Amino acid sequence: MAHNGLLQSDELYKYILETNVYPQEPEPLKEIRALTASHQLSFMGTSPDAGQMIEMLLKLTGAKKTLEVGVYTGYSLLLTALTIPEDGKTVAIDVNREFYEIGKPLIDKAGVEHKINFIESEALPALDKLLEDPASKGSFDFVFIDADKINYLNYHEKVINLVKVNGIIVYDNTLWYGSVAKSEDLVPETLKEGRTSVLKFNKALAMDSRVKVSMAPLGDGITICRRVY
């Protein structure tokens, strides 16, 4: 069973998914995951084990208002919409509506489309627009970032002002296929730019006194940040 996660053993990853993740994965998520699997960019989807952690964080924090940067076909977005309360809202930003439309019929089928405000836009101007509204600052309970890695630091400077104190920001792909721990000469050319950005981002987060962080080796690596002030 090939996978994009960090575990070196495909058998061990399969065990984790089949024993712990898939039995509790809601049917709508199974459907959108299966639909996405046939897409040529399926590696961009949120891994179900990382999704399981995101669901737990949403529940533990009682998140009601959330923000997502980078949607793709909507696995994590659907997960969020299923998890937050009936009157909860999530703002989802992605430059590509075409990918979002792949999963949207399943979002509609799940009956959670009323919780979603999808914004087709480059992320930085969309975040700037949110910040123009004083009511948006410090108002989000939870933020999930899974977009272009070169802008992770730029996104962080925006969303740190949008999430509330003690709110959670989760960044995906922060171990970048394990390349962060390899010497540059062993990293495939296709991963080098992303690796450089992720290394810079991880170092900056560790030095950022505004957040407390925990890096978890789920999927391609997720970093969980709690805003301190």
N, CA and C of each residue as an Amber inpcrd file, in Angstrom:
protein
   687
   0.8600000  -1.1980000   0.0000000   0.0000000   0.0000000   0.0000000
   0.8930000   1.2440000   0.0000000   1.0080000   1.8910000  -1.1270000
   1.8290000   3.1030000  -1.2180000   1.1130000   4.2610000  -0.5380000
   1.8890000   5.1720000   0.0260000   1.2860000   6.3070000   0.7130000
   2.2530000   7.4810000   0.7140000   1.7230000   8.6410000   1.0580000
   2.5410000   9.8600000   1.0950000   2.9650000  10.2230000   2.5080000
   2.6850000   9.3540000   3.4700000   3.0340000   9.6390000   4.8520000
   4.5040000   9.4150000   5.1350000   4.8620000   9.6010000   6.4000000
   6.2710000   9.5700000   6.7890000   6.7320000   8.2150000   7.2890000
   5.8100000   7.3390000   7.6410000   6.2170000   6.0270000   8.1260000
   6.9420000   5.2580000   7.0270000   8.0480000   4.6370000   7.3910000
   8.8510000   3.9210000   6.4020000   8.2210000   2.5870000   6.0200000
   7.3470000   2.0780000   6.8590000   6.7070000   0.8030000   6.5900000
   5.2880000   1.0190000   6.0750000   5.0530000   0.6060000   4.8390000
   3.7050000   0.6940000   4.2900000   2.7390000  -0.1560000   5.1090000
   3.2250000  -1.2960000   5.5940000   2.3770000  -2.1990000   6.3680000
   1.9470000  -1.5590000   7.6850000   2.8630000  -0.8230000   8.3130000
   2.5300000  -0.1710000   9.5770000   1.5240000   0.9480000   9.3630000
   1.7240000   1.7060000   8.3000000   0.7720000   2.7840000   7.9950000
  -0.6060000   2.1990000   7.6990000  -0.6400000   1.0960000   6.9530000
  -1.9060000   0.4320000   6.6500000  -2.5790000  -0.0420000   7.9340000
  -1.7770000  -0.5620000   8.8580000  -2.3210000  -1.0120000  10.1440000
  -2.9760000   0.1450000  10.8970000  -2.2950000   1.2910000  10.9420000
  -2.8310000   2.4560000  11.6450000  -4.1510000   2.8960000  11.0280000
  -4.1750000   2.9780000   9.7050000  -5.3950000   3.4120000   9.0300000
  -6.5470000   2.4320000   9.2520000  -6.2670000   1.1520000   9.0480000
  -7.3410000   0.1600000   9.0950000  -7.8110000  -0.1250000  10.5120000
  -6.9140000   0.0310000  11.4950000  -7.2700000  -0.2710000  12.8790000
  -7.8590000   0.9250000  13.6040000  -7.3380000   2.1060000  13.3110000
  -7.6520000   3.2670000  14.1330000  -8.4040000   4.3690000  13.4030000
  -8.1190000   4.5540000  12.1090000  -8.6610000   5.7060000  11.3920000
  -9.9390000   5.3630000  10.6310000  -9.8610000   4.4090000   9.7270000
 -11.0020000   4.1060000   8.8660000 -12.2730000   3.7010000   9.6210000
 -12.1700000   2.9340000  10.7310000 -13.4010000   2.5430000  11.4330000
 -14.2220000   3.7190000  11.9490000 -13.5630000   4.8580000  12.2330000
 -14.2810000   6.0250000  12.7520000 -14.4560000   7.1260000  11.7140000
 -13.9690000   6.9170000  10.5020000 -14.0890000   7.9330000   9.4590000
 -15.5270000   7.9810000   8.9480000 -16.1830000   9.1400000   9.0240000
 -17.5690000   9.2470000   8.5460000 -17.6870000   8.8730000   7.0700000
 -18.8150000   8.3420000   6.7070000 -19.0330000   7.8850000   5.3340000
 -18.8200000   8.9840000   4.2920000 -19.2710000  10.2300000   4.5290000
 -19.0070000  11.2820000   3.5330000 -17.5120000  11.4920000   3.2680000
 -16.6820000  11.3260000   4.3050000 -15.2430000  11.4860000   4.1210000
 -14.6540000  10.3170000   3.3450000 -15.1670000   9.1220000   3.5780000
 -14.7230000   7.9660000   2.7930000 -15.0280000   8.2050000   1.3170000
 -16.1980000   8.7680000   1.0570000 -16.6240000   8.9930000  -0.3230000
 -15.7600000  10.0450000  -1.0130000 -15.4680000  11.1440000  -0.3280000
 -14.6700000  12.1960000  -0.9640000 -13.2150000  11.7600000  -1.0960000
 -12.7480000  10.9300000  -0.1820000 -11.3850000  10.3970000  -0.2870000
 -11.2750000   9.4530000  -1.4940000 -12.2980000   8.6020000  -1.6750000
 -12.3010000   7.6820000  -2.8150000 -12.4020000   8.4460000  -4.1300000
 -13.2090000   9.4860000  -4.1410000 -13.3650000  10.3000000  -5.3450000
 -12.0550000  10.9860000  -5.7080000 -11.3530000  11.4930000  -4.7090000
 -10.1130000  12.2240000  -4.9370000  -8.9710000  11.3010000  -5.3540000
  -9.0240000  10.0430000  -4.9360000  -7.9280000   9.1000000  -5.1880000
  -7.6260000   8.9360000  -6.6680000  -8.6180000   9.1360000  -7.5220000
  -8.4190000   8.9570000  -8.9660000  -7.9200000  10.2260000  -9.6510000
  -7.8430000  11.3250000  -8.9060000  -7.3980000  12.5880000  -9.4910000
  -5.8840000  12.6070000  -9.5980000  -5.3770000  13.2410000 -10.6560000
  -3.9360000  13.2370000 -10.9060000  -3.1290000  13.9330000  -9.8120000
  -3.7670000  14.8100000  -9.0290000  -3.0810000  15.5140000  -7.9490000
  -3.5450000  15.0260000  -6.5760000  -3.9170000  13.7630000  -6.5100000
  -4.4970000  13.2310000  -5.2690000  -3.5630000  13.3460000  -4.0760000
  -2.2490000  13.4430000  -4.3410000  -1.2900000  13.5920000  -3.2410000
  -1.4970000  14.8910000  -2.4680000  -2.2480000  15.8340000  -3.0540000
  -2.4940000  17.1150000  -2.3780000  -3.5640000  17.0030000  -1.2910000
  -4.2820000  15.8940000  -1.2710000  -5.3600000  15.7450000  -0.3020000
  -4.8500000  15.5600000   1.1200000  -5.6340000  15.9740000   2.0880000
  -5.2890000  15.7780000   3.4940000  -5.3150000  14.2970000   3.8220000
  -4.2750000  13.8050000   4.4740000  -4.2360000  12.3900000   4.8240000
  -5.2720000  12.1170000   5.9220000  -5.9150000  10.9550000   5.8730000
  -6.9890000  10.6830000   6.8420000  -6.5100000  10.6080000   8.2800000
  -5.2480000  10.2180000   8.5190000  -4.7560000  10.1920000   9.9000000
  -4.5570000  11.6070000  10.4380000  -4.0860000  12.5260000   9.5850000
  -4.0010000  13.9270000   9.9860000  -5.4010000  14.4940000  10.1880000
  -6.3200000  14.0880000   9.3210000  -7.7040000  14.5340000   9.4630000
  -8.3190000  14.1130000  10.7820000  -7.9890000  12.9180000  11.2170000
  -8.5020000  12.4300000  12.4900000  -8.0450000  13.3220000  13.6460000
  -6.7850000  13.7720000  13.5920000  -6.2810000  14.6760000  14.6180000
  -6.9740000  16.0340000  14.5470000  -7.2040000  16.5260000  13.3300000
  -7.8810000  17.8090000  13.1610000  -9.2970000  17.7440000  13.7530000
  -9.9890000  16.6440000  13.4980000 -11.3300000  16.4800000  14.0590000
 -11.2910000  16.5300000  15.5850000 -10.2990000  15.8620000  16.1750000
 -10.1940000  15.8590000  17.6290000  -9.9240000  17.2680000  18.1630000
  -9.0410000  18.0040000  17.4870000  -8.7380000  19.3720000  17.9120000
  -9.9730000  20.2680000  17.8110000 -10.7370000  20.1060000  16.7550000
 -11.9600000  20.8890000  16.5960000 -12.9340000  20.6250000  17.7380000
 -13.0600000  19.3650000  18.1030000 -13.9760000  19.0000000  19.1920000
 -13.4560000  19.4750000  20.5390000 -12.1630000  19.2850000  20.7820000
 -11.5840000  19.6620000  22.0730000 -11.6760000  21.1710000  22.3210000
 -11.5190000  21.9390000  21.2440000 -11.5550000  23.3960000  21.3870000
 -12.9670000  23.9590000  21.2800000 -13.9220000  23.1200000  20.8990000
 -15.2840000  23.6110000  20.7130000 -15.3790000  24.6130000  19.5830000
 -14.5470000  24.4290000  18.5690000 -14.4770000  25.3900000  17.4610000
 -15.8330000  25.5600000  16.7810000 -16.1500000  26.8080000  16.5240000
 -17.4210000  27.1450000  15.8650000 -17.1990000  28.0000000  14.6250000
 -16.1220000  28.7740000  14.6210000 -15.7890000  29.6200000  13.4820000
 -14.3720000  29.2680000  13.0420000 -14.2300000  28.7860000  11.8110000
 -12.9330000  28.2990000  11.3530000 -12.5560000  28.9050000  10.0080000
 -11.2760000  28.7550000   9.6940000 -10.7130000  29.3000000   8.4570000
  -9.8230000  28.2400000   7.8350000  -9.9200000  28.0770000   6.5310000
  -9.0800000  27.1140000   5.8200000  -8.4530000  27.7910000   4.6150000
  -7.1340000  27.6480000   4.4880000  -6.4040000  28.1890000   3.3350000
  -5.8350000  27.0130000   2.5610000  -6.3660000  26.7940000   1.3730000
  -6.0130000  25.6390000   0.5720000  -7.0670000  24.5620000   0.7490000
  -7.9050000  24.3670000  -0.2600000  -9.0620000  23.4810000  -0.1230000
  -8.9140000  22.2000000  -0.9330000  -8.3660000  22.3120000  -2.1390000
  -8.2830000  21.1970000  -3.0930000  -9.6940000  20.6360000  -3.2970000
  -9.9180000  19.3360000  -3.1470000 -11.2500000  18.7940000  -3.4000000
 -12.1510000  18.8370000  -2.1660000 -11.5810000  19.1960000  -1.0080000
 -12.4270000  19.4720000   0.1380000 -12.5060000  18.4260000   1.2340000
 -11.5390000  17.5000000   1.3120000 -11.6040000  16.4930000   2.3800000
 -11.5900000  17.1650000   3.7560000 -10.5860000  18.0030000   4.0130000
 -10.4940000  18.6480000   5.3300000 -11.6290000  19.6390000   5.5400000
 -12.0870000  20.2590000   4.4690000 -13.2010000  21.2030000   4.5760000
 -14.4840000  20.4740000   4.9600000 -14.7460000  19.3470000   4.3100000
 -15.9300000  18.5610000   4.6470000 -15.8250000  18.0320000   6.0750000
 -14.6390000  17.5730000   6.4550000 -14.4200000  17.1070000   7.8190000
 -14.7660000  18.2040000   8.8270000 -14.2740000  19.4120000   8.5610000
 -14.5340000  20.5400000   9.4570000 -16.0210000  20.8580000   9.5260000
 -16.6630000  20.9160000   8.3580000 -18.0830000  21.2530000   8.3180000
 -18.9320000  20.2050000   9.0340000 -18.5100000  18.9430000   8.9660000
 -19.2300000  17.8810000   9.6730000 -19.0250000  17.9720000  11.1860000
 -17.8750000  18.5160000  11.6080000 -17.4950000  18.4890000  13.0180000
 -17.9940000  19.6900000  13.8080000 -17.9600000  20.8850000  13.2000000
 -18.3950000  22.0740000  13.9240000 -19.9150000  22.0480000  14.1180000
 -20.4430000  22.8330000  15.0600000 -21.8830000  22.8150000  15.3330000
 -22.7260000  23.2110000  14.1160000 -24.0040000  22.9600000  14.2060000
 -24.9250000  23.2370000  13.1100000 -24.9130000  24.7040000  12.7160000
 -24.7000000  25.5860000  13.6870000 -24.6630000  27.0120000  13.3840000
 -23.2250000  27.5150000  13.2190000 -22.2680000  26.6020000  13.0880000
 -20.8830000  26.9870000  12.8670000 -20.6450000  27.4560000  11.4460000
 -19.5410000  28.1710000  11.2440000 -19.1960000  28.6910000   9.9230000
 -17.7130000  28.4750000   9.6480000 -17.3900000  28.1550000   8.4120000
 -15.9940000  28.0360000   8.0060000 -15.7640000  28.8210000   6.7230000
 -14.7270000  29.6330000   6.7280000 -14.3140000  30.3830000   5.5440000
 -13.2240000  29.5760000   4.8630000 -13.4190000  29.2600000   3.5840000
 -12.4770000  28.4280000   2.8450000 -11.9400000  29.1960000   1.6410000
 -10.6270000  29.3140000   1.5740000  -9.9910000  30.1000000   0.5130000
  -9.1610000  29.1950000  -0.3860000  -9.4120000  29.2750000  -1.6820000
  -8.5860000  28.5390000  -2.6440000  -8.6380000  29.2610000  -3.9820000
  -7.5280000  29.2320000  -4.6940000  -7.4360000  29.9020000  -5.9810000
  -8.1190000  29.0950000  -7.0800000  -8.3990000  27.8210000  -6.8230000
  -8.9060000  26.9300000  -7.8590000 -10.2890000  26.3940000  -7.5080000
 -11.3250000  27.0060000  -8.0510000 -12.6900000  26.5340000  -7.8010000
 -12.9480000  25.1870000  -8.4880000 -12.2470000  24.9330000  -9.5830000
 -12.4550000  23.6860000 -10.3350000 -12.2160000  22.4640000  -9.4490000
 -11.1430000  22.4940000  -8.6510000 -10.8630000  21.3700000  -7.7560000
 -11.9410000  21.2630000  -6.6810000 -12.3370000  22.4050000  -6.1360000
 -13.3790000  22.4270000  -5.1050000 -14.6760000  21.8320000  -5.6350000
 -14.9870000  22.0990000  -6.8850000 -16.2320000  21.6070000  -7.4730000
 -16.2380000  20.0810000  -7.6100000 -15.0610000  19.4580000  -7.6230000
 -14.9970000  17.9920000  -7.6780000 -15.6660000  17.3990000  -6.4460000
 -15.3390000  17.9450000  -5.2970000 -15.8870000  17.4060000  -4.0600000
 -17.1950000  18.0200000  -3.6060000 -17.5830000  19.1460000  -4.2130000
 -18.7640000  19.8750000  -3.7290000 -20.0590000  19.0470000  -3.7440000
 -20.2840000  18.1970000  -4.7510000 -21.5130000  17.3910000  -4.6870000
 -21.5990000  16.5350000  -3.4220000 -20.4710000  16.0780000  -2.9220000
 -20.4820000  15.2810000  -1.6970000 -20.6700000  16.1590000  -0.4660000
 -20.1740000  17.4050000  -0.5380000 -20.4320000  18.3710000   0.5350000
 -21.9250000  18.6800000   0.5900000 -22.5160000  18.8900000  -0.5840000
 -23.9670000  19.1500000  -0.6610000 -24.7550000  17.9460000  -0.1530000
 -24.3170000  16.7560000  -0.5600000 -24.9990000  15.5220000  -0.1470000
 -24.9760000  15.3510000   1.3640000 -23.8750000  15.7880000   1.9820000
 -23.7500000  15.6690000   3.4410000 -24.5820000  16.7080000   4.1750000
 -25.1110000  17.6850000   3.4460000 -25.9850000  18.6870000   4.0450000
 -25.2750000  19.7140000   4.9030000 -24.0180000  20.0300000   4.5590000
 -23.2570000  20.9870000   5.3720000 -22.8110000  22.2070000   4.5690000
 -23.3240000  22.3450000   3.3540000 -22.8740000  23.4470000   2.5030000
 -23.2170000  24.8150000   3.0930000 -24.2540000  24.8780000   3.9270000
 -24.6510000  26.1580000   4.5290000 -23.6380000  26.6670000   5.5450000
 -22.7310000  25.8040000   5.9860000 -21.7040000  26.2190000   6.9430000
 -20.4750000  26.8050000   6.2540000 -20.4080000  26.6970000   4.9290000
 -19.1830000  27.0130000   4.1920000 -19.3180000  28.2920000   3.3890000
 -18.3280000  29.1610000   3.5350000 -18.1990000  30.3410000   2.6910000
 -16.9260000  30.1590000   1.8620000 -17.0830000  29.6870000   0.6280000
 -15.9230000  29.4390000  -0.2300000 -15.5420000  30.7190000  -0.9620000
 -14.2710000  31.0900000  -0.8670000 -13.7590000  32.2910000  -1.5360000
 -12.7260000  31.8690000  -2.5650000 -13.0280000  32.1120000  -3.8290000
 -12.0790000  31.8000000  -4.9030000 -11.1300000  32.9910000  -5.0540000
  -9.8920000  32.8180000  -4.5980000  -8.9550000  33.9320000  -4.5750000
  -7.5660000  33.4320000  -4.2100000  -6.5570000  34.2070000  -4.5900000
  -5.2420000  34.0290000  -3.9900000  -5.4010000  34.2830000  -2.4910000
  -4.6440000  33.5580000  -1.6910000  -4.8860000  33.6030000  -0.2470000
  -4.5170000  34.9390000   0.3970000  -3.3820000  35.5060000   0.0230000
  -2.9310000  36.7150000   0.7140000  -3.9110000  37.8800000   0.5890000
  -4.3970000  38.2160000  -0.6140000  -5.3860000  39.3000000  -0.6860000
  -6.6880000  38.9680000   0.0250000  -7.0740000  37.6910000   0.0040000
  -8.3000000  37.3000000   0.7040000  -8.1360000  37.4610000   2.2200000
  -6.9630000  37.1050000   2.7220000  -6.6970000  37.2790000   4.1550000
  -6.6310000  38.7610000   4.5210000  -6.0350000  39.5520000   3.6360000
  -5.9810000  40.9970000   3.8780000  -7.3840000  41.5850000   3.9590000
  -8.2610000  41.0830000   3.1010000  -9.6410000  41.5840000   3.1110000
 -10.3390000  41.2210000   4.4190000 -10.0920000  40.0180000   4.9180000
 -10.6610000  39.6330000   6.2040000 -10.1470000  40.5400000   7.3170000
  -8.8630000  40.8770000   7.2460000  -8.2490000  41.7060000   8.2830000
  -8.7450000  43.1530000   8.2510000  -9.3010000  43.5640000   7.1230000
  -9.8490000  44.9180000   7.0350000 -11.0670000  45.0880000   7.9330000
 -11.7300000  43.9770000   8.2420000 -12.9110000  44.0180000   9.0960000
 -12.4810000  43.8210000  10.5460000 -12.6000000  44.8390000  11.3750000
 -12.1820000  44.7190000  12.7820000 -12.8420000  43.5480000  13.4960000
 -14.0430000  43.1940000  13.0710000 -14.7630000  42.0990000  13.7290000
 -14.1250000  40.7350000  13.4480000 -13.3220000  40.6590000  12.3840000
 -12.6840000  39.3830000  12.0370000 -11.4360000  39.1180000  12.8600000
 -10.8020000  40.1660000  13.3270000  -9.5420000  40.0080000  14.0560000
  -9.7790000  39.2650000  15.3720000  -9.0040000  38.2270000  15.5720000
  -9.1200000  37.4400000  16.7940000 -10.4480000  36.7200000  16.9450000
 -11.1210000  36.4460000  15.8360000 -12.4600000  35.8690000  15.9220000
 -12.5340000  34.3910000  15.5570000 -11.4750000  33.8610000  14.9390000
 -11.5200000  32.4680000  14.4860000 -11.0100000  31.5360000  15.5830000
 -11.7080000  30.4480000  15.7610000 -11.3250000  29.4570000  16.7730000
 -10.2300000  28.5230000  16.2650000 -10.2400000  28.2830000  14.9670000
  -9.3720000  27.2550000  14.3940000  -9.0240000  27.6340000  12.9580000
  -7.7630000  27.4370000  12.5820000  -7.2960000  27.7280000  11.2230000
  -6.4990000  26.5310000  10.7140000  -6.7470000  26.1410000   9.4760000
  -5.9800000  25.0640000   8.8450000  -5.3510000  25.5950000   7.5670000
  -4.0300000  25.4480000   7.4590000  -3.2880000  25.9350000   6.3050000
  -2.6810000  24.7630000   5.5470000  -3.0730000  24.6150000   4.3000000
  -2.5000000  23.5730000   3.4320000  -2.4400000  24.1340000   2.0210000
  -1.5330000  25.0770000   1.8280000  -1.4270000  25.7630000   0.5470000
   0.0500000  25.8210000   0.1320000   0.4020000  26.7300000  -0.7650000
   1.7790000  26.8120000  -1.2520000   2.7440000  27.1130000  -0.1050000
   3.7660000  26.2840000  -0.0130000   4.6750000  26.3590000   1.1420000
   5.5170000  27.6270000   1.1280000   5.7810000  28.1720000  -0.0380000
   6.6210000  29.3650000  -0.1360000   6.0160000  30.5460000   0.6070000
   4.6930000  30.5100000   0.8050000   4.0140000  31.6170000   1.4840000
   3.6030000  31.2960000   2.9180000   4.0650000  30.1970000   3.4600000
   3.6280000  29.8260000   4.8080000   3.9220000  30.9160000   5.8380000
   5.0980000  31.5050000   5.7720000   5.4180000  32.5770000   6.7240000
   4.5070000  33.7850000   6.5330000   4.2190000  34.0970000   5.2720000
   3.3080000  35.2140000   4.9860000   1.9040000  34.9150000   5.5100000
   1.4500000  33.6780000   5.3150000   0.1320000  33.2990000   5.8230000
   0.1090000  33.3800000   7.3490000   1.1850000  32.9430000   7.9610000
   1.2450000  32.9360000   9.4180000   1.0720000  34.3490000   9.9820000
   1.7240000  35.3130000   9.3640000   1.6340000  36.6950000   9.8440000
   0.2190000  37.2540000   9.7020000  -0.5370000  36.7090000   8.7670000
  -1.9290000  37.1460000   8.6080000  -2.8350000  36.4350000   9.6200000
  -2.7610000  35.0960000   9.6370000  -3.7380000  34.3440000  10.4240000
  -3.4970000  34.4560000  11.9200000  -2.2830000  34.7920000  12.3380000
  -2.0260000  34.9690000  13.7620000  -2.8770000  36.1090000  14.3160000
  -3.2680000  37.0240000  13.4420000  -4.1250000  38.1450000  13.8440000
  -5.6100000  37.8490000  13.6680000  -5.9120000  36.7300000  13.0230000
  -7.3110000  36.3540000  12.8060000  -7.7890000  35.3330000  13.8330000
  -6.8780000  34.4820000  14.2860000  -7.2570000  33.4700000  15.2730000
  -7.2910000  34.1000000  16.6700000  -8.1710000  33.6100000  17.4950000
  -8.2960000  34.1690000  18.8530000  -7.1420000  33.6860000  19.7280000
  -6.8940000  34.3640000  20.8230000  -5.9250000  33.9000000  21.8150000
  -6.3990000  32.5470000  22.3500000  -5.4930000  31.6000000  22.4030000
  -5.7540000  30.1980000  22.7420000  -6.4240000  29.4380000  21.5990000
  -6.6200000  30.0920000  20.4610000  -7.0960000  29.4060000  19.2760000
  -5.9810000  28.5850000  18.6480000  -6.3530000  27.7170000  17.7160000
  -5.4220000  26.7620000  17.1200000  -5.2100000  27.0500000  15.6360000
  -3.9410000  26.9780000  15.2140000  -3.5770000  27.0190000  13.7970000
  -2.8440000  25.7240000  13.4910000  -3.2710000  25.0170000  12.4540000
  -2.5980000  23.7900000  12.0410000  -2.0200000  23.9810000  10.6400000
  -0.7400000  23.6740000  10.4990000  -0.0540000  23.7390000   9.2050000
   0.2440000  22.3270000   8.7250000  -0.0920000  22.0520000   7.4660000
   0.1730000  20.7320000   6.8860000   1.5020000  20.7260000   6.1400000
   2.0510000  19.5340000   5.9490000   3.2730000  19.3040000   5.1440000
   4.5280000  19.9200000   5.7510000   4.6090000  19.9860000   7.0640000
   5.7650000  20.6560000   7.6720000   6.9820000  19.7460000   7.8250000
   6.8730000  18.5050000   7.3500000   8.0550000  17.6390000   7.2780000
   8.4150000  17.3150000   5.8230000   7.6100000  17.7850000   4.9170000
   7.8740000  17.7900000   3.4750000   8.5200000  16.4950000   2.9830000
   7.7160000  15.4130000   3.0710000   8.1470000  14.0870000   2.6000000
   9.4240000  13.6140000   3.2900000   9.6690000  14.1140000   4.4840000
  10.8580000  13.7430000   5.2320000  12.1280000  14.4210000   4.7630000
  12.0200000  15.2910000   3.7610000  13.2160000  15.9160000   3.1750000
  13.8870000  16.9080000   4.1190000  13.1620000  17.3940000   5.1250000
  13.7370000  18.3810000   6.0440000  14.9060000  17.7960000   6.8340000
  14.9480000  16.4730000   6.9520000  16.0100000  15.8370000   7.7280000
  17.1080000  15.2470000   6.8410000  17.0350000  15.4980000   5.5260000
  18.0290000  14.9700000   4.5990000  18.9740000  16.0710000   4.1420000
  20.1750000  15.6980000   3.7710000  21.0840000  16.6770000   3.1860000
  20.5570000  17.0580000   1.8080000  20.8120000  18.2890000   1.4080000
  20.2060000  18.8180000   0.1870000  20.5530000  17.9950000  -1.0470000
  21.7260000  17.4250000  -1.0900000  22.1300000  16.6660000  -2.2720000
  21.3420000  15.3670000  -2.4290000  20.6510000  14.9360000  -1.3790000
  19.8440000  13.7210000  -1.4550000  18.3600000  14.0170000  -1.7190000
  18.0290000  15.2920000  -1.8190000  16.6320000  15.6920000  -2.0160000
  16.3350000  15.8320000  -3.5020000  15.2660000  15.1900000  -4.0080000
  14.8970000  15.3430000  -5.4210000  14.6770000  16.8090000  -5.7780000
  15.0050000  17.1540000  -6.9900000  14.9120000  18.5420000  -7.4380000
  13.5030000  19.1010000  -7.2450000  12.5070000  18.2590000  -7.4570000
  11.1130000  18.7150000  -7.3530000  10.7150000  19.1100000  -5.9290000
  11.4940000  18.6660000  -4.9370000  11.1600000  18.9620000  -3.5450000
  11.9980000  20.0800000  -2.9370000  13.0370000  20.5160000  -3.6520000
  14.0140000  21.4190000  -3.0440000  13.4390000  22.7800000  -2.6770000
  12.6520000  23.3830000  -3.5480000  12.1050000  24.7090000  -3.2360000
  11.1880000  24.6330000  -2.0170000  10.3210000  23.6120000  -2.0150000
   9.4240000  23.4450000  -0.8790000  10.1820000  23.1630000   0.4050000
  11.2270000  22.3410000   0.2980000  12.0510000  22.0200000   1.4670000
  12.6620000  23.2800000   2.0670000  13.2140000  24.1470000   1.2120000
  13.8240000  25.3910000   1.6850000  12.8050000  26.2470000   2.4230000
  11.6010000  26.3570000   1.8550000  10.5510000  27.1650000   2.4800000
  10.1050000  26.5730000   3.8120000   9.9430000  25.2560000   3.8500000
   9.4780000  24.5930000   5.0620000  10.5310000  24.6750000   6.1690000
  11.8080000  24.5060000   5.8190000  12.8710000  24.6360000   6.8140000
  12.8660000  26.0360000   7.4410000  12.7250000  27.0440000   6.6120000
  12.6910000  28.4230000   7.0920000  11.4650000  28.6530000   7.9740000
  10.3470000  28.1050000   7.5480000   9.0990000  28.2700000   8.2930000
   9.1740000  27.5840000   9.6510000   9.6480000  26.3410000   9.6760000
   9.7310000  25.5950000  10.9320000  10.6380000  26.3010000  11.9390000
  11.7380000  26.8370000  11.4620000  12.6660000  27.5500000  12.3390000
  12.0140000  28.8110000  12.9000000  11.3030000  29.5310000  12.0430000
  10.6390000  30.7650000  12.4820000   9.5500000  30.4740000  13.5160000
   8.7780000  29.4030000  13.3070000   7.7170000  29.0570000  14.2560000
   8.2860000  28.7370000  15.6390000   9.3950000  28.0190000  15.6370000
  10.0030000  27.6370000  16.9120000  10.4700000  28.8510000  17.7190000
  10.7390000  29.9530000  17.0250000  11.2240000  31.1700000  17.6750000
  10.1130000  32.1900000  17.9110000   8.8980000  31.8630000  17.5030000
   7.7820000  32.8080000  17.5910000   7.1260000  32.7090000  18.9650000
   7.3090000  33.7260000  19.7890000   6.7750000  33.6980000  21.1540000
   5.2540000  33.8260000  21.1940000   4.6370000  34.1510000  20.0720000
   3.1760000  34.2990000  20.0380000   2.4580000  32.9670000  20.0310000
   3.1970000  31.8770000  19.7650000   2.5760000  30.5570000  19.6730000
   3.3660000  29.5130000  20.4520000   2.6640000  28.5020000  20.9100000
   3.2600000  27.2690000  21.3920000   2.9920000  26.2150000  20.3310000
   4.0040000  25.4120000  20.0230000   3.8610000  24.5060000  18.8830000
   4.1110000  23.0550000  19.2630000   3.5010000  22.1620000  18.4860000
   3.7560000  20.7300000  18.5860000   3.7380000  20.1680000  17.1760000
   4.8370000  19.5270000  16.7820000   4.9310000  18.9420000  15.4540000
   4.6090000  17.4480000  15.5500000   3.6250000  17.0200000  14.7790000
   3.1910000  15.6230000  14.8300000   3.4910000  14.9300000  13.5000000
   4.0870000  13.7430000  13.5300000   4.4190000  13.0250000  12.2940000
   3.2220000  12.2950000  11.7090000   2.1520000  13.0200000  11.4760000
   0.9550000  12.4680000  10.8420000   0.9170000  12.9240000   9.3910000
   0.4940000  12.0470000   8.5020000   0.4980000  12.4040000   7.0890000
   1.8960000  12.8080000   6.6670000   2.0210000  14.0250000   6.1480000
   3.3100000  14.5660000   5.7230000   3.8770000  15.5220000   6.7730000
   3.3910000  15.3650000   8.0010000   3.8250000  16.2300000   9.0880000
   2.8650000  17.3870000   9.2730000   2.3050000  17.5230000  10.4680000
   1.4660000  18.6780000  10.7710000   2.0410000  19.3850000  11.9990000
   2.0050000  20.7050000  11.9780000   2.4230000  21.4930000  13.1270000
   1.2090000  22.1770000  13.7200000   0.9770000  21.9160000  14.9960000
  -0.1710000  22.4660000  15.7130000   0.3140000  23.6530000  16.5490000
  -0.2920000  24.8010000  16.3340000   0.1060000  26.0240000  17.0500000
  -1.0710000  26.5120000  17.9000000  -0.7610000  26.8960000  19.1250000
  -1.7500000  27.5590000  19.9730000  -1.3040000  29.0060000  20.1500000
  -2.1930000  29.9380000  19.7920000  -1.8390000  31.3500000  19.9570000
  -1.8190000  31.7020000  21.4470000  -0.6990000  32.2400000  21.8860000
  -0.5110000  32.5660000  23.3060000  -1.0010000  33.9750000  23.6180000
  -0.7160000  34.9200000  22.7160000  -1.1910000  36.2950000  22.9240000
  -1.3470000  36.9770000  21.5780000
